Amino acid sequence: MTKTERPRLSLAALLSDGRLAIMLALGFSAGLPFLLVFSTLSAWLREAGISRTDIGLLSYVALAYSFKFVWAPAIDRLDVPVLSGLFGRRRAWMLTAQGGIALGLVGIALSDPATSLGFTVACALVVAFFSATQDVVIDGWRIDAAPTERQGMMSAAYQLGYRLALICAGAGALYIADFVDWRSAYLAMAVTMAVGVGASLCAPNLDLGRERAASTGTSFLARAREMVIEPFADLARRKGPLIAAILALVALFRLPDFVAGVMANPLYIDLGFSKSEIASVSKLYGVWIGILGAFAGGIAATRLGLWGTLLIGAVSAAASNLMFAWLALAGHDLNLLMLSISLDNFAGGFAGTALIAYMSSLTSPAFAATQYALLSSLYALPGKVVGGLSGYMVDSFGYPTFFVLTAAIGIPTTLLCIALRSSMAEEREEEPAAVTPAGAPAATPATRS
């Protein structure tokens, strides 16, 4: 076996890994707060008589997810008083974030948007901040918990839990609000955060005595450099001249999905599909197809390798947008809607797993949370910026041309995948083989490429 080859893992060995169950629960904990500060909360606000303009402004809560890399260095380098001594740094931050989410949800439940909208929004900001913090620490734990060859299945388990949480926080909360009231719905969601707390308590402590808090004798500027500048400098040093292409790939990889997704529901409405048809096909059936795609991506990562999986994900996720161009031309056709959503969600789930595994492989163990937070913020921001112009593009070009253009974004992404794969293969070939004093090849630990 050459030094760049890894032992092939059987599917049974992958699925029997106990870390997947913990990752599933942590993914559920990460996904639960998301809709509760967006679409689910928007429904409550609209029912309470809040204007659409005010509801739209609430979307700025999402900035907490986009700028989580700002405080990620503190999560990587600082301890939570008392809790870190009991549970280790990663788990202490998990528990702190989950407690903050639960308290924020209780605050929303006890508020009255019709008379105290400011308090409701403040509580939503608390939930969003601690939810983004939880994302950072869970990603750091996941990267620490498994080597690169297992990151595909770890991310697939995470996506499964996340999507199940979206069903719970979306349809589940609405059902409770319909049959009981909104307060009960949000209190129930706060209690459901116990799933994440339980997973945090059961998760192995991976700090292993290598706590990296700066010493008390270090100056403030030195500590600031160590916490903020060094994680990004480390990434640039390790990747060298390829760093620009790597960051471009991360930024472009999910752009076709994000931009097209903004106009998906308006397309369905304009084509005359009923809200029940959209809910059944897109919000329930489509979620399960996305889960299948996520696990297919995880299996592909172990069988085909990371770069093969990335390439398939880039091509399929972009090409699936052509189905919506076809749907826009065909008009109201439920069978074609199901086919379009099936291909789009499967490809999106597959590509999502591939990208998570790739971004995880780019991080250094010493700065896992900070570097992953930066990369995950980078891949989401372009979609939010360009997605804001999607309505203008549809008005200018029409739905079919719009979706063809979003699919075309996959061309430079595919070319970047091929170019980076070739460049990294050449680098590996040029690396001299390490030898022991006796002349035999030295056994080196697996590193993230």
KEKE-551177 format. One record per residue (C-alpha): residue number from 1; x negated, y negated, z negated; residue in three letters. Coordinates in Angstrom, 2 decimals, padded with zeros to 5 digits. Each point is the difference from the previous one (the first is absolute). Layout:
// KEKE-551177
SITE/tifi/X/Y/Z/mifi
SITE/NUM/X/Y/Z/Ala;
...
***
This chain:
// KEKE-551177
SITE/tifi/X/Y/Z/mifi
SITE/1/000.00/000.00/000.00/Met;
SITE/2/-001.40/-003.39/000.99/Thr;
SITE/3/-000.11/-002.81/-002.49/Lys;
SITE/4/002.87/-001.82/001.74/Thr;
SITE/5/002.31/003.02/-000.08/Glu;
SITE/6/002.42/000.60/-002.83/Arg;
SITE/7/001.51/003.31/-001.08/Pro;
SITE/8/003.45/000.49/001.49/Arg;
SITE/9/002.68/000.12/-002.68/Leu;
SITE/10/002.95/002.36/000.35/Ser;
SITE/11/003.49/-001.49/-000.06/Leu;
SITE/12/000.84/002.12/-003.06/Ala;
SITE/13/-002.99/-001.40/-001.88/Ala;
SITE/14/001.03/-003.55/000.88/Leu;
SITE/15/003.64/000.42/-001.05/Leu;
SITE/16/-000.90/001.75/-003.27/Ser;
SITE/17/-002.11/-002.98/-001.12/Asp;
SITE/18/001.55/-001.28/-003.23/Gly;
SITE/19/-001.09/-003.53/000.84/Arg;
SITE/20/002.66/-000.10/002.71/Leu;
SITE/21/002.78/000.21/-002.61/Ala;
SITE/22/-001.50/-002.93/-001.90/Ile;
SITE/23/-000.42/-001.92/003.26/Met;
SITE/24/003.65/000.69/000.87/Leu;
SITE/25/001.19/-001.47/-003.30/Ala;
SITE/26/-002.35/-002.98/000.25/Leu;
SITE/27/001.23/-000.65/003.55/Gly;
SITE/28/003.57/-000.02/-001.34/Phe;
SITE/29/-001.05/-002.48/-002.70/Ser;
SITE/30/-001.63/-002.23/002.62/Ala;
SITE/31/002.98/000.04/002.35/Gly;
SITE/32/002.77/-000.56/-002.56/Leu;
SITE/33/-000.52/-003.75/-000.65/Pro;
SITE/34/-000.33/-001.01/003.64/Phe;
SITE/35/003.65/-000.08/001.10/Leu;
SITE/36/001.13/-001.15/-003.45/Leu;
SITE/37/-001.58/-003.43/000.64/Val;
SITE/38/000.97/-000.11/003.69/Phe;
SITE/39/003.03/001.45/001.79/Ser;
SITE/40/001.75/001.45/-003.07/Thr;
SITE/41/-000.41/-003.24/-001.93/Leu;
SITE/42/001.08/-001.96/003.07/Ser;
SITE/43/003.29/001.90/000.05/Ala;
SITE/44/000.63/-000.93/-003.65/Trp;
SITE/45/-000.90/-003.64/000.64/Leu;
SITE/46/002.29/-000.25/003.01/Arg;
SITE/47/002.85/001.58/-001.95/Glu;
SITE/48/-000.61/-002.57/-002.73/Ala;
SITE/49/000.49/-002.81/002.53/Gly;
SITE/50/-003.66/-000.96/000.51/Ile;
SITE/51/-000.63/-001.64/003.39/Ser;
SITE/52/-001.83/001.83/002.75/Arg;
SITE/53/-002.64/-002.75/-000.02/Thr;
SITE/54/-000.79/000.61/-003.67/Asp;
SITE/55/000.00/003.73/000.54/Ile;
SITE/56/-002.43/-000.44/002.89/Gly;
SITE/57/-002.36/-002.01/-002.20/Leu;
SITE/58/-000.12/002.96/-002.38/Leu;
SITE/59/-002.04/001.83/002.64/Ser;
SITE/60/-003.01/-001.98/-001.20/Tyr;
SITE/61/-000.10/002.46/-002.88/Val;
SITE/62/-001.73/002.24/002.56/Ala;
SITE/63/-003.11/-002.16/-000.23/Leu;
SITE/64/-000.92/001.89/-003.16/Ala;
SITE/65/-000.50/003.12/002.15/Tyr;
SITE/66/-001.98/-001.90/002.64/Ser;
SITE/67/-002.45/-001.61/-002.43/Phe;
SITE/68/-000.49/002.81/-002.49/Lys;
SITE/69/-003.67/000.16/001.01/Phe;
SITE/70/-000.46/-003.28/-001.92/Val;
SITE/71/000.39/001.67/-003.41/Trp;
SITE/72/-001.06/003.51/001.08/Ala;
SITE/73/-003.61/-000.63/-001.17/Pro;
SITE/74/001.25/-000.37/-003.59/Ala;
SITE/75/001.69/003.40/000.26/Ile;
SITE/76/-003.23/001.57/001.25/Asp;
SITE/77/-002.26/-001.61/-002.58/Arg;
SITE/78/001.92/-000.94/-003.16/Leu;
SITE/79/001.62/002.07/-002.72/Asp;
SITE/80/003.51/-000.36/-001.40/Val;
SITE/81/-000.43/-000.66/-003.75/Pro;
SITE/82/000.75/003.08/-002.13/Val;
SITE/83/001.60/001.99/002.85/Leu;
SITE/84/-003.25/000.51/001.93/Ser;
SITE/85/-001.58/001.54/-003.10/Gly;
SITE/86/002.90/002.44/-000.27/Leu;
SITE/87/000.65/000.90/003.64/Phe;
SITE/88/-002.92/-001.26/002.08/Gly;
SITE/89/-000.04/-003.08/002.22/Arg;
SITE/90/002.02/001.26/002.98/Arg;
SITE/91/002.79/001.55/-002.04/Arg;
SITE/92/000.13/-002.98/-002.37/Ala;
SITE/93/000.60/-002.35/002.93/Trp;
SITE/94/002.65/002.38/001.38/Met;
SITE/95/001.89/000.01/-003.30/Leu;
SITE/96/-000.30/-003.77/-000.36/Thr;
SITE/97/001.36/-000.59/003.50/Ala;
SITE/98/002.84/002.48/-000.45/Gln;
SITE/99/000.98/-001.61/-003.29/Gly;
SITE/100/000.02/-003.43/001.66/Gly;
SITE/101/002.21/001.31/002.83/Ile;
SITE/102/002.48/001.52/-002.43/Ala;
SITE/103/000.18/-003.20/-002.06/Leu;
SITE/104/000.52/-002.06/003.15/Gly;
SITE/105/002.83/002.28/001.15/Leu;
SITE/106/001.64/-000.27/-003.42/Val;
SITE/107/-000.29/-003.78/000.31/Gly;
SITE/108/001.73/000.06/003.40/Ile;
SITE/109/002.72/002.25/-001.43/Ala;
SITE/110/000.67/-002.40/-002.87/Leu;
SITE/111/000.04/-003.08/002.24/Ser;
SITE/112/002.96/-001.54/001.82/Asp;
SITE/113/-001.04/-001.22/003.46/Pro;
SITE/114/003.12/-002.12/000.34/Ala;
SITE/115/-000.88/-002.13/-003.07/Thr;
SITE/116/-003.74/000.57/-000.54/Ser;
SITE/117/-001.56/000.67/003.38/Leu;
SITE/118/-003.35/-001.37/-001.14/Gly;
SITE/119/-000.30/002.63/-002.74/Phe;
SITE/120/000.96/002.76/002.44/Thr;
SITE/121/-002.65/-001.13/002.47/Val;
SITE/122/-002.61/-000.30/-002.78/Ala;
SITE/123/000.70/003.59/-001.05/Cys;
SITE/124/-000.24/001.10/003.65/Ala;
SITE/125/-003.43/-001.64/000.20/Leu;
SITE/126/-001.06/001.90/-003.13/Val;
SITE/127/001.13/003.27/001.61/Val;
SITE/128/-001.79/-000.83/003.27/Ala;
SITE/129/-003.25/-000.97/-001.77/Phe;
SITE/130/-000.15/003.13/-002.13/Phe;
SITE/131/001.15/002.14/002.95/Ser;
SITE/132/-002.89/-001.33/002.12/Ala;
SITE/133/-002.33/000.61/-002.96/Thr;
SITE/134/001.28/003.57/-000.28/Gln;
SITE/135/-000.68/000.51/003.73/Asp;
SITE/136/-003.61/-001.07/-000.49/Val;
SITE/137/-000.69/002.32/-002.93/Val;
SITE/138/001.83/003.00/001.51/Ile;
SITE/139/-002.02/-000.36/003.20/Asp;
SITE/140/-003.19/-000.19/-002.07/Gly;
SITE/141/000.94/003.13/-001.95/Trp;
SITE/142/000.92/001.88/003.19/Arg;
SITE/143/-003.34/-000.79/001.61/Ile;
SITE/144/-001.85/001.05/-003.16/Asp;
SITE/145/002.08/003.17/-000.37/Ala;
SITE/146/-000.71/001.74/003.30/Ala;
SITE/147/-002.75/000.20/002.64/Pro;
SITE/148/000.56/-001.33/003.51/Thr;
SITE/149/001.12/003.34/001.46/Glu;
SITE/150/002.92/000.12/-002.48/Arg;
SITE/151/001.05/-003.64/000.38/Gln;
SITE/152/002.37/000.84/002.85/Gly;
SITE/153/002.17/002.25/-002.18/Met;
SITE/154/-000.33/-002.36/-002.98/Met;
SITE/155/001.32/-002.88/002.10/Ser;
SITE/156/002.77/002.23/001.42/Ala;
SITE/157/001.14/000.86/-003.54/Ala;
SITE/158/-000.14/-003.70/-000.87/Tyr;
SITE/159/002.16/-000.89/003.02/Gln;
SITE/160/002.51/002.71/-000.86/Leu;
SITE/161/000.40/-001.37/-003.52/Gly;
SITE/162/000.14/-003.56/001.31/Tyr;
SITE/163/002.75/000.78/002.50/Arg;
SITE/164/002.04/001.92/-002.56/Leu;
SITE/165/-000.25/-003.08/-002.22/Ala;
SITE/166/001.30/-002.17/002.84/Leu;
SITE/167/003.09/002.20/000.18/Ile;
SITE/168/000.43/-000.25/-003.76/Cys;
SITE/169/-000.50/-003.78/-000.16/Ala;
SITE/170/002.03/-000.59/003.14/Gly;
SITE/171/002.97/002.33/000.30/Ala;
SITE/172/-000.17/001.17/-003.65/Gly;
SITE/173/000.06/-003.49/-001.49/Ala;
SITE/174/002.81/-001.07/002.32/Leu;
SITE/175/002.11/003.01/-000.97/Tyr;
SITE/176/-000.45/-000.77/-003.71/Ile;
SITE/177/000.83/-003.67/000.60/Ala;
SITE/178/003.10/000.98/001.96/Asp;
SITE/179/001.35/002.48/-002.54/Phe;
SITE/180/-001.18/-001.78/-003.19/Val;
SITE/181/-001.72/-003.40/000.34/Asp;
SITE/182/-003.27/-001.65/000.97/Trp;
SITE/183/-001.28/-000.20/-003.55/Arg;
SITE/184/000.33/003.78/-000.40/Ser;
SITE/185/-001.72/000.55/003.33/Ala;
SITE/186/-003.09/-001.98/-000.98/Tyr;
SITE/187/-000.13/001.46/-003.50/Leu;
SITE/188/000.12/003.47/001.55/Ala;
SITE/189/-002.88/-000.91/002.32/Met;
SITE/190/-002.01/-001.29/-002.99/Ala;
SITE/191/000.49/003.36/-001.74/Val;
SITE/192/-001.01/001.82/003.18/Thr;
SITE/193/-003.46/-001.59/-000.28/Met;
SITE/194/-000.55/002.73/-002.62/Ala;
SITE/195/-000.93/002.23/002.97/Val;
SITE/196/-003.09/-002.12/000.57/Gly;
SITE/197/-000.83/-000.22/-003.70/Val;
SITE/198/000.13/003.79/-000.27/Gly;
SITE/199/-002.25/000.39/003.04/Ala;
SITE/200/-002.50/-002.49/-001.44/Ser;
SITE/201/-000.16/001.92/-003.28/Leu;
SITE/202/-000.45/003.32/001.84/Cys;
SITE/203/-002.58/-001.31/002.47/Ala;
SITE/204/-003.59/001.03/-000.79/Pro;
SITE/205/-002.24/-002.72/-001.39/Asn;
SITE/206/-002.50/-000.54/002.82/Leu;
SITE/207/-002.10/-002.67/-001.68/Asp;
SITE/208/-002.31/002.76/-001.24/Leu;
SITE/209/-002.06/-002.30/-002.16/Gly;
SITE/210/-001.00/-002.24/002.89/Arg;
SITE/211/001.83/-003.11/-001.17/Glu;
SITE/212/-001.40/-002.94/001.88/Arg;
SITE/213/000.87/-002.98/-002.19/Ala;
SITE/214/-002.65/-002.67/000.09/Ala;
SITE/215/-002.14/-000.28/-003.07/Ser;
SITE/216/000.72/-002.78/-002.46/Thr;
SITE/217/-003.41/-001.51/000.63/Gly;
SITE/218/000.68/-000.57/003.69/Thr;
SITE/219/000.74/-003.59/001.06/Ser;
SITE/220/003.44/-001.00/001.22/Phe;
SITE/221/-001.27/-000.68/003.54/Leu;
SITE/222/-001.74/003.35/000.16/Ala;
SITE/223/003.15/001.77/-001.16/Arg;
SITE/224/002.10/-001.94/002.50/Ala;
SITE/225/-002.35/001.01/002.81/Arg;
SITE/226/000.07/003.63/-001.13/Glu;
SITE/227/003.80/000.05/-000.15/Met;
SITE/228/000.96/-002.05/003.06/Val;
SITE/229/-002.84/-000.27/002.51/Ile;
SITE/230/-001.78/003.33/-000.39/Glu;
SITE/231/002.93/002.25/001.09/Pro;
SITE/232/000.28/-001.81/003.32/Phe;
SITE/233/-003.76/-000.30/000.43/Ala;
SITE/234/-000.34/003.74/-000.65/Asp;
SITE/235/002.52/000.80/002.75/Leu;
SITE/236/-001.80/-002.27/002.46/Ala;
SITE/237/-003.42/001.47/-000.88/Arg;
SITE/238/001.11/003.59/000.43/Arg;
SITE/239/001.76/-000.54/003.33/Lys;
SITE/240/-002.48/-002.50/001.42/Gly;
SITE/241/000.78/-001.36/003.50/Pro;
SITE/242/003.03/002.31/000.28/Leu;
SITE/243/001.88/-001.85/-002.76/Ile;
SITE/244/001.71/-002.44/002.42/Ala;
SITE/245/001.31/002.83/002.18/Ala;
SITE/246/001.11/001.98/-003.06/Ile;
SITE/247/001.96/-002.95/-001.41/Leu;
SITE/248/001.55/-000.64/003.43/Ala;
SITE/249/001.14/003.63/000.18/Leu;
SITE/250/001.58/-000.20/-003.46/Val;
SITE/251/001.75/-003.28/000.88/Ala;
SITE/252/001.39/001.27/003.32/Leu;
SITE/253/000.81/003.61/-000.86/Phe;
SITE/254/003.55/-000.49/-001.34/Arg;
SITE/255/000.72/-003.31/001.75/Leu;
SITE/256/002.29/001.57/002.66/Pro;
SITE/257/002.17/001.53/-002.75/Asp;
SITE/258/000.17/-003.12/-002.14/Phe;
SITE/259/000.87/-002.39/002.83/Val;
SITE/260/002.53/002.31/001.65/Ala;
SITE/261/001.56/000.91/-003.34/Gly;
SITE/262/001.18/-003.57/-000.62/Val;
SITE/263/002.23/000.14/003.08/Met;
SITE/264/001.20/003.60/-000.36/Ala;
SITE/265/003.13/-000.73/-002.04/Asn;
SITE/266/001.00/-003.02/002.12/Pro;
SITE/267/-000.31/002.25/003.06/Leu;
SITE/268/002.33/002.59/-001.55/Tyr;
SITE/269/002.57/-002.66/-000.87/Ile;
SITE/270/-000.18/-001.65/003.43/Asp;
SITE/271/000.53/003.39/001.66/Leu;
SITE/272/003.20/000.49/-001.99/Gly;
SITE/273/-001.07/002.70/-002.48/Phe;
SITE/274/002.03/-000.08/-003.22/Ser;
SITE/275/-001.60/-000.56/-003.39/Lys;
SITE/276/000.86/003.58/-000.98/Ser;
SITE/277/-001.69/001.35/003.13/Glu;
SITE/278/-003.11/-002.07/-000.70/Ile;
SITE/279/-000.06/001.08/-003.66/Ala;
SITE/280/000.48/003.69/000.78/Ser;
SITE/281/-002.51/000.21/002.84/Val;
SITE/282/-002.63/-002.56/-001.05/Ser;
SITE/283/000.13/-000.16/-003.81/Lys;
SITE/284/000.64/003.66/-000.85/Leu;
SITE/285/-000.78/002.29/002.95/Tyr;
SITE/286/-002.92/-002.17/001.12/Gly;
SITE/287/-001.61/000.04/-003.46/Val;
SITE/288/-000.24/003.80/000.02/Trp;
SITE/289/-001.45/000.02/003.50/Ile;
SITE/290/-002.60/-002.51/-001.21/Gly;
SITE/291/-000.86/002.33/-002.88/Ile;
SITE/292/-000.56/002.86/002.47/Leu;
SITE/293/-002.26/-002.27/002.02/Gly;
SITE/294/-001.98/-000.95/-003.10/Ala;
SITE/295/-000.67/003.64/-000.88/Phe;
SITE/296/-000.84/000.81/003.61/Ala;
SITE/297/-002.59/-002.77/-000.19/Gly;
SITE/298/-001.43/001.48/-003.19/Gly;
SITE/299/-000.30/003.45/001.53/Ile;
SITE/300/-001.50/-001.44/003.19/Ala;
SITE/301/-002.64/-001.83/-002.03/Ala;
SITE/302/-001.18/003.31/-001.46/Thr;
SITE/303/000.12/001.87/003.34/Arg;
SITE/304/-001.01/-002.59/002.61/Leu;
SITE/305/-002.09/-002.29/-002.16/Gly;
SITE/306/000.54/-003.64/-000.81/Leu;
SITE/307/-000.84/-001.51/003.37/Trp;
SITE/308/002.15/002.40/002.00/Gly;
SITE/309/002.93/-000.71/-002.31/Thr;
SITE/310/-000.57/-003.76/000.26/Leu;
SITE/311/-000.03/000.15/003.79/Leu;
SITE/312/003.24/001.99/000.17/Ile;
SITE/313/001.61/-002.35/-002.52/Gly;
SITE/314/-001.03/-003.12/001.91/Ala;
SITE/315/001.35/001.28/003.31/Val;
SITE/316/003.23/001.53/-001.32/Ser;
SITE/317/000.99/-002.89/-002.29/Ala;
SITE/318/-000.39/-002.56/002.78/Ala;
SITE/319/001.53/002.16/002.73/Ala;
SITE/320/003.09/000.72/-002.12/Ser;
SITE/321/001.01/-003.67/000.44/Asn;
SITE/322/000.71/000.80/003.67/Leu;
SITE/323/003.00/001.99/-001.23/Met;
SITE/324/001.56/-003.19/-001.31/Phe;
SITE/325/-000.55/-001.67/003.36/Ala;
SITE/326/001.87/002.93/001.56/Trp;
SITE/327/002.75/-000.28/-002.63/Leu;
SITE/328/000.36/-003.74/000.69/Ala;
SITE/329/000.52/000.76/003.71/Leu;
SITE/330/002.35/002.95/-000.60/Ala;
SITE/331/002.32/-001.78/-002.45/Gly;
SITE/332/002.14/001.67/-002.66/His;
SITE/333/-001.09/003.65/000.04/Asp;
SITE/334/-000.04/001.76/-003.37/Leu;
SITE/335/-002.00/002.96/001.27/Asn;
SITE/336/-002.67/-002.29/001.41/Leu;
SITE/337/-000.02/-001.96/-003.27/Leu;
SITE/338/-000.69/003.23/-001.91/Met;
SITE/339/-002.76/000.96/002.43/Leu;
SITE/340/-001.57/-003.47/-000.20/Ser;
SITE/341/000.02/-000.05/-003.80/Ile;
SITE/342/-001.24/003.60/-000.16/Ser;
SITE/343/-003.06/-000.72/002.14/Leu;
SITE/344/-000.65/-003.39/-001.59/Asp;
SITE/345/000.23/001.18/-003.61/Asn;
SITE/346/-001.98/003.18/000.61/Phe;
SITE/347/-002.75/-001.93/001.77/Ala;
SITE/348/000.08/-002.73/-002.66/Gly;
SITE/349/-000.33/002.52/-002.82/Gly;
SITE/350/-002.84/001.77/001.82/Phe;
SITE/351/-001.84/-003.26/000.70/Ala;
SITE/352/000.54/-001.20/-003.57/Gly;
SITE/353/-001.68/003.08/-001.46/Thr;
SITE/354/-002.87/-000.32/002.47/Ala;
SITE/355/-000.59/-003.65/-000.88/Leu;
SITE/356/000.15/000.58/-003.76/Ile;
SITE/357/-002.53/002.82/000.29/Ala;
SITE/358/-002.25/-002.15/002.19/Tyr;
SITE/359/000.10/-003.03/-002.30/Met;
SITE/360/-000.71/002.28/-002.95/Ser;
SITE/361/-003.06/001.38/001.80/Ser;
SITE/362/-001.39/-003.53/000.40/Leu;
SITE/363/-000.12/-000.73/-003.72/Thr;
SITE/364/-002.87/000.42/-002.43/Ser;
SITE/365/000.77/001.81/-003.29/Pro;
SITE/366/-001.35/-002.96/-001.97/Ala;
SITE/367/002.47/-002.44/001.58/Phe;
SITE/368/002.83/002.28/001.18/Ala;
SITE/369/002.96/-002.08/-001.23/Ala;
SITE/370/-001.36/-003.35/001.20/Thr;
SITE/371/-001.11/001.17/003.43/Gln;
SITE/372/003.18/001.97/000.66/Tyr;
SITE/373/002.13/-002.98/-001.12/Ala;
SITE/374/-001.85/-002.20/002.48/Leu;
SITE/375/000.48/002.48/002.85/Leu;
SITE/376/003.68/000.66/-000.76/Ser;
SITE/377/000.67/-003.76/-000.18/Ser;
SITE/378/-001.78/-000.45/003.32/Leu;
SITE/379/002.10/002.61/001.80/Tyr;
SITE/380/003.26/-001.52/-001.28/Ala;
SITE/381/-000.66/-003.74/000.50/Leu;
SITE/382/-000.16/-000.13/003.85/Pro;
SITE/383/003.35/001.78/000.22/Gly;
SITE/384/001.61/-002.56/-002.31/Lys;
SITE/385/-001.47/-002.92/001.95/Val;
SITE/386/000.78/001.29/003.49/Val;
SITE/387/003.28/001.55/-001.12/Gly;
SITE/388/001.28/-003.46/-000.86/Gly;
SITE/389/-000.16/-000.84/003.73/Leu;
SITE/390/001.82/003.17/001.10/Ser;
SITE/391/003.40/-001.69/000.21/Gly;
SITE/392/-001.43/-002.74/002.22/Tyr;
SITE/393/-001.57/002.64/002.26/Met;
SITE/394/003.28/001.90/000.35/Val;
SITE/395/001.85/-003.22/000.83/Asp;
SITE/396/-002.64/-000.81/002.62/Ser;
SITE/397/-000.59/003.41/001.62/Phe;
SITE/398/002.89/002.22/-001.07/Gly;
SITE/399/-000.12/003.24/-002.00/Tyr;
SITE/400/-001.45/002.33/002.69/Pro;
SITE/401/-003.00/-002.22/000.79/Thr;
SITE/402/-000.56/-000.72/-003.70/Phe;
SITE/403/-000.28/003.68/-000.92/Phe;
SITE/404/-002.24/000.73/003.00/Val;
SITE/405/-002.32/-002.80/-001.14/Leu;
SITE/406/-000.14/001.40/-003.54/Thr;
SITE/407/-000.90/003.41/001.43/Ala;
SITE/408/-002.82/-001.64/001.99/Ala;
SITE/409/-001.67/-000.99/-003.28/Ile;
SITE/410/-000.92/003.68/-000.28/Gly;
SITE/411/-002.42/-000.29/002.96/Ile;
SITE/412/-002.73/-002.02/-001.78/Pro;
SITE/413/000.60/002.03/-003.15/Thr;
SITE/414/-000.61/003.25/001.89/Thr;
SITE/415/-003.13/-001.42/001.62/Leu;
SITE/416/-001.31/-001.09/-003.41/Leu;
SITE/417/000.57/003.51/-001.37/Cys;
SITE/418/-001.97/001.55/002.85/Ile;
SITE/419/-002.82/-002.55/-000.21/Ala;
SITE/420/-000.39/000.28/-003.78/Leu;
SITE/421/000.08/003.78/000.12/Arg;
SITE/422/-002.78/000.00/002.59/Ser;
SITE/423/-002.07/-002.57/-001.92/Ser;
SITE/424/000.21/001.92/-003.25/Met;
SITE/425/-000.81/003.28/001.73/Ala;
SITE/426/-003.14/-001.59/001.45/Glu;
SITE/427/-000.99/-001.31/-003.45/Glu;
SITE/428/000.30/003.48/-001.50/Arg;
SITE/429/-002.13/001.50/002.76/Glu;
SITE/430/-002.71/-002.60/-000.65/Glu;
SITE/431/-000.11/000.64/-003.77/Glu;
SITE/432/-003.08/002.06/-000.98/Pro;
SITE/433/000.75/003.22/-001.80/Ala;
SITE/434/-000.88/-000.12/-003.70/Ala;
SITE/435/-002.41/002.73/-001.03/Val;
SITE/436/-001.07/001.46/-003.26/Thr;
SITE/437/-003.68/000.06/-000.95/Pro;
SITE/438/-000.11/003.56/001.23/Ala;
SITE/439/001.25/-001.04/003.41/Gly;
SITE/440/003.51/001.40/-000.25/Ala;
SITE/441/002.99/-002.28/000.74/Pro;
SITE/442/001.11/-001.70/-003.18/Ala;
SITE/443/003.53/000.47/-001.29/Ala;
SITE/444/001.62/-003.45/-000.02/Thr;
SITE/445/003.37/-000.90/-001.46/Pro;
SITE/446/002.82/-000.72/002.41/Ala;
SITE/447/000.28/-003.71/000.70/Thr;
SITE/448/002.79/-002.04/001.50/Arg;
SITE/449/-000.71/-000.93/003.61/Ser;
***
